[in-house]
Amino acid sequence: MILVASVTYDGEEYALDTMLDALKAQTHPDFDVLFVDNSASDWYQRRLEQALERRFPGRWTVLRARGEGRFGRILASRKAARDFVLENKYQSVLFVDSDVIIPPETLTTFLQSGAELATGVYLNVFSQQGSPRIQPCIFIDVNGKARRATLREVLENECLSIGAAGLGCTFVARRIIEACPFRLNARGAGEDILFYRDAVAQGAKPVALTSIRCLHMHFPAGDPRNKRFDAARYRL
């Protein structure tokens, strides 16, 4: 059994229905859903519970997590999700951010790949030489140093060997979850990159399965600005 786990907060409520509809549309139907809510308010937990029960009756769990600052809240949420996986004997977990909209074949593709650690493609804005650029949340390892993957690289390769990625659409086998607790770096950030590095140290060979091209919803549904963050619309 696979678990789909999402770390969330009330600031991403605008994307919730679209994200859950994408989960409901998965071609692989055998999965449970976990949301870890690190909001300060209580109303979002009720919103999550109602939305999940409508779509996944009897197959969902909502947990609350607390931490100091943004990265502390994220870390506490990741740890809660990891504990839930280990306590409930899931063989794999797909981490999906609550503003990342996955295509219908996502679970099927990850499971059929046989990968222990893999990411799909989702986009964000990053600064490059002082200018904002839309790029994948994927890093390539070059002689022990990481550089961000280009859009061209993910469009040209169906299965791309990588060094690390964000956890917005990351599939993880149980062996890796067992071996790699979540942690932060000295600056109090980077739980996603450190998780990948720790996994590589445990023998994982992370890949990006680039046929999994997600929409990263930065704005409410219907806002045309979201199109820039839809990985499926980019072509060579």
LUMKOL-662237 format. One record per residue (C-alpha): x, y, z; residue in one letter. Coordinates in steps of 0.1 Angstrom, whole numbers, plus 5000, padded with zeros to 4 digits. Example, Ala and Ser with C-alpha at 12.3 -4.5 7.8 and 13.67 -1.06 7.14 Angstrom:
! LUMKOL-662237
512349555078A
513749895071S
! end
This chain:
! LUMKOL-662237
500050005000M
501250354992I
500550675012L
500151014996V
501351265022A
501051645020S
502451905042V
500152205042T
498952525058Y
495952745054D
497752985030G
497452715003E
493652655008E
493052814974Y
494652514957A
493152244979L
490152134958D
492252124926T
494951924943M
492551674958L
490651634925D
494051544909A
494551274935L
491051144930K
491851114892A
494950884897Q
494950574875T
496450374904H
493550374929P
495050184959D
496450454982F
495750635014D
495951015020V
497651205048L
497651575054F
499851735080V
498552085088D
500952325104N
498552625104S
498152845134A
494352845130S
491852555135D
489452625106W
491752475079Y
491752135097Q
487952125094R
488152225058R
490651945051L
488651685069E
485451775050Q
487151785016A
488951455022L
485851265034E
483951365003R
486651224980R
488350955000F
485950825026P
487750605052G
491150645035R
492450975050W
494151115081T
494751475091V
497451545117L
498551875132R
502251985136A
503852275154R
507352425151G
509252755155E
509252965123G
508452855088R
511152595084F
510552465119G
506852405110R
507852225078I
510352005096L
507851915123A
505351825096S
507851615076R
508751425108K
505051365116A
504551225081A
507550995083R
506450865117D
503050795102F
504550595073V
506650385097L
503950325122E
501450205096N
503649975075K
503350165042Y
505850035016Q
506250374999S
505150735002V
504551004977L
505151354991F
502951604973V
502851974982D
499252094986S
499852354958D
501252094933V
498751934909I
499951594897I
498851434864P
496651124865P
499350864858E
501750994885T
501350704910L
501350444883T
504550584867T
506450604900F
505450244910L
506250104876Q
509750264875S
511050054904G
512950364917A
513550394955E
513650774952L
512250974924A
510751314916T
508351444891G
508751794875V
507352104890Y
508452464885L
509252764906N
510853104903V
514553114912F
517153394909S
519853344883Q
522453614880Q
520153854897G
517153784874S
514153574882P
513753254861R
511252974860I
513152644865Q
512552294878P
512952214915C
515651954905I
519351954911F
522051774890I
525151644907D
528351754890V
531451624906N
529951644941G
528451984936K
524852064928A
523452284901R
519852344891R
518552144862A
517452344831T
514052314815L
515752174784R
517351894804E
514051774818V
512351794784L
515051594767E
515351314792N
512551074803E
514550944832C
517251194844L
519851094870S
519751374897I
521451474929G
518551624947A
515051784943A
512351954963G
509851734980L
506851884962G
506351564941C
508751304955T
508250924957F
510150744984V
510450364991A
510150255027R
513850155030R
514850515024I
512250655048I
513550415075E
517150515070A
516750895066C
515151115093P
514351465082F
516651735094R
517652095088L
521052255080N
522852505102A
520952785086R
517652625096G
516552525061A
517052255034G
515251955047E
514451845012D
518051864998I
519451705030L
516951425027F
518151344992Y
521851365002R
521251135032D
519350895008A
522250894984V
524550815013A
522350505019Q
522750384984G
519750544967A
520050654930K
517550934927P
515951014893V
513551254878A
510751094859L
510051374835T
506851244820S
505351344854I
504851714847R
502951894873C
501252234877L
502652434906H
499652644915M
500952984927H
497553154923F
493853054926P
492252834900A
491453024868G
494253284872D
496153294839P
499453344857R
499452974867N
500152884831K
503852984835R
504152714862F
502452424843D
505352194833A
503152014808A
502852314785R
506552344778Y
507952174747R
511352164730L
! end
